[in-house]
């Protein structure tokens, strides 16, 4: 049987489809998702809530256990500060895609506002991930139920709270956290 170009291309196409949608293609799917997410983060910045439309957080009584570069903390102790809360996981391609931009933002703003990186991963997994990527974020496991304004159903999810405990920004999915609009928002919130 002689194989022509069309037969070879069909075999390759179906092989690729089978590979992509079976457990053998898990790593490939993750890399493709990460690539698409990374491109999205470069193109789109999150939208910011106007001051009069911001929702107040019902309660600041939200406990976190420090697992990497952090001590246990209650959100209550951060009243009066601008707070950046990012829910993520080491196995999440969109989370991984936004980390380089978050790292740049963190390096410039870590002394001006409070950063909380929240995961369900354990300390060893997070430390290994950080070591491989040269990150050192204050990372926590959430220990109590979040108020409805800070509930998370997907990751990555990020909230920025103003000094009055209102949600200035909530974003679901990966975005460019190192954009000019985010920096302008943070500068504005710090000055309020």
Buried (B, 14 or more C-beta within 10 A) or exposed (E): EEEEEEEEEEEEEEEEEEEEEEEEBEEEBBEEBBEBBBEBBBEBBBEBBEEEEBBEBEBBEBBBBBBBBBEEBBBEEBEEBBBBBBBBBBEBBBBBBBBBBBBBBBEEBBEEBBBBBBBEBEBEBBBEBBEEEEBBBBBBBBEEEBBEBBEBEEBBBBBBBBBBBBBBBBBBBBBBBBBEEBBEBBEBBBEE
